[in-house]
Amino acid sequence: MLQQTQTSRVSEKFLSFIDKFPDFNALANADLDEVLKEWQGLGYNRRAVALKNIAEIIIKDYEGNLPQDVETLKDFPQIGHNTASSIVSFAFNKPTYFIETNIRRVYIYFFFPRRDDVDDKEIMELSKKTADKQNPREWYYALMDYGVMLKKTHPELNKRSKHYHKQKKFKGSSRQLRGKVLKLVLKKSEIYLDELYEELKFETKKIDKVIKQLEKEGFLIQKKNRISVSK
């Protein structure tokens, strides 16, 4: 939920989401349109689909219990090393090593004061040497809080990372259009293509392209110029 979405918005949506889907069973058995409606206002709807798919896997293959192993979690949809490791450390307080934007900022500040183009591989080596193995959850909480503070006083730090990419403008982007299309379809359950063109202030070619993408990804179904959410 937190990726490219403000914490203040996520904190409200998280509580609402957990109230609606309190466990893996509830999420696994929910209709996709229910999950997407609850996700509205957050970024990357494909993450909501991934969460539902993960819940289904956990119910089917793990008797409803989340695995506590990094390598197992990495096999789940859209979970990479950093996400899997953070889950294990925060949920189970087991020592793992990972990097996210605030953690990266702290290490660059302390260990690379006059360096640009800092590689995450260098930071990972330092992470392994400095991490608190007795209480990794509190350690990572502290690192991330410190990184948030450093962003206010030293906003340039992450720009010195080799992996820094300036985020593209959201307004007028395909990301914004994807969200608008999905929001309208969810609101009406089903909508005619002409009505969608009329509601959205984008070129019809861009709208058609986004609809095809959302169809391919399993979000939408289009039949005879009528668009609905996949079940």
Buried (B, 14 or more C-beta within 10 A) or exposed (E): BEEEBEEEBBEEBBEEBEEBBEEBBEBBEBEBBBBBBBBBBBBBBBBBBBBBBBBBBBBEEEEEEBBEEBEBBBEBBEBEBBBBBBBBBBEBEBBBBBBBBBBBBBBBBEEBEEEEEBEBEBBBEBBEEBBEEEEBBEBBEEBBEBBBEBBEEEEEBBEBBEEBEEEEEEEEEEBBBBBBBBBBBBEBEEBEBEBBBEBBEBEEEEBBBBBEBBBEEEBBBBEEEEBBBBE
